[in-house]
Structures are given as C-alpha cells and as structure tokens.
C-alpha cells in the first residue's frame, strides 16, 4: 500500500511515522508513506497556500491551485483508489471504514487547515470525506495520522500476531473483552479462573460473553447497528 499525505505543515508528521509499528511497517515494505509539502506546489513567491474568503468573514481558506497541482502530479504517476479529505463534516471514522480502506492499494489524504479548502477542491478531486469526531482541530494532520494508523495496523504482516487486529474493539460491532497478564493475583485481586483452565473453547465463549456485556453497558448503540 502507498499513502500520500498532502499538508502545509509536513514537519508535524515526521515523528508520528518514525516510531513503533508504523516505522516497522514501512521498513518491512508493507506500506509506503509519502508526505508532500503543499507549499512546494504554489506559484506564490512567499509560498502562501491560503487567501481571504470571498464574501468576507473570519479565517483564511486553502487555495485550489496548489492542491490541484499536487493531486494531479501524484495522479500522473499512479492510479489512486481514494482521495480523502480530513474534515469535521465528513463521515465519522469507524472500524468498518478502516477495514475497507486497508484493502486499497493507493490513497491520497488531504489535510485541511485554516477555515478549510476552497469548495471546488471537494467538488473536483475528493472522493471521500472523513471526520475523526465531532470537534475541530487546528488542522487535519492529526486526523490524517489517526486514519493512517488505523489502516496500516490492519495490513497483513504488520502486526506480529495477525489475529490481534481481528479481536480489537469494534470488529463485529463489539468492544473488546477484558484482558489480563501476570501476576495472576495482585493484592487479593485474582484473574477469572476460566483463563487458567486451558480450555480454549470455553475461554473463547467467556470472552464473547464479556464483550457482549461490556458493549451492552458502555456502547449499547453498537448492538443496534
């Protein structure tokens, strides 16, 4: 998989992709993440990529021209499955979406900034709009990192145990069950005996029951979807 991220603040992304699972995924050849500085695609001598909004009002708007140049430059080299815009008014990110996107080959992620992008960017280039929650960030960079992490960890070979992602919360619309590790007893608090039984089928049944109960208490809306 290849993920191209378009941003006017590329340095914000440097550290995020340089550690832990995301670093290993790139080093192992499972994913290629390329960050593009939008300012490299502007014709403005001051490298500006924003301007005042027509009609007035507070805040600046990202211009269409540098975004168009960047996207078209990328599309000249390869076909992209999705051109994604990170925006608070996009569809809410969930596990089903990340599962679907993890099956794609090439993705472009555009990070919004200021008051957002010129609407014509959305009309002409964007194929999917995604929000990571009902709140506003200073820019789309953190949201792009969240989306990328959620996708990359699902790629075959990225996690040491490939079944791990399949038992995460929100797979099958359930929260994950409680988990325990050593010591088996801590200050009088002992783990459930079933986990020490060695009976795999009964352990799986217990975990499913716990996942259902936890979902019913904490996120009952998931059981209705």
Beta strands, then each sheet from edge to edge (+ up, - down):
strand 1: 2-7
strand 2: 32-37
strand 3: 50-52
strand 4: 60-62
strand 5: 82-92
strand 6: 106-111
strand 7: 128-131
strand 8: 185-186
strand 9: 189-190
sheet 1: 2+ 1+ 6+ 5+ 7+
sheet 2: 3+ 4-
sheet 3: 8+ 9-
end
